[in-house]
């Protein structure tokens, strides 16, 4: 098989996996926001919420760096 095609296929597989992780992070943040509206004094939930917000931020930076490393021809493919 073509080397370029293999690279593209691996990139697509990682992308789907990354989207799943990002989706789970977003879902957890949403659930914590809803919970915190009715339980604003729950310190554990507040800490967890901040951890997931930080995790999303870090994940988005890693994702942006990964796409920045792709060559223009790989992104157009």
Residue, then its C-alpha position, 0 to 999 in steps of 0.5 A: x500500500x502507498x506510504x502516504x495512504x498509510x500515514x493518512x489512515x493512521x492520522x484518521x484513526x488517531x483523530x477519531x480516537x481524539x474526538x472520542x476523548x474530547x467528547x468524554x471530557x466535554x460531557x463530564x464538564x457539562x455534567x459537573x456544571x449542571x451538578x454545581x448549579x444545585x450544589x455550589x458548595x461541593x468542594x470536590x466537584x469544584x476541584x474536579x470541574x477545574x481539573x477537567x477544564x484544565x484537561x480540555x485546555x491541555x488536550x486542545x493544545x496537544x491537538x493543535x500542535x499535532x495538526x500544526x506538524x502536518x505538512x500542507x499536502x497531508x492536510x489537503x489529502 
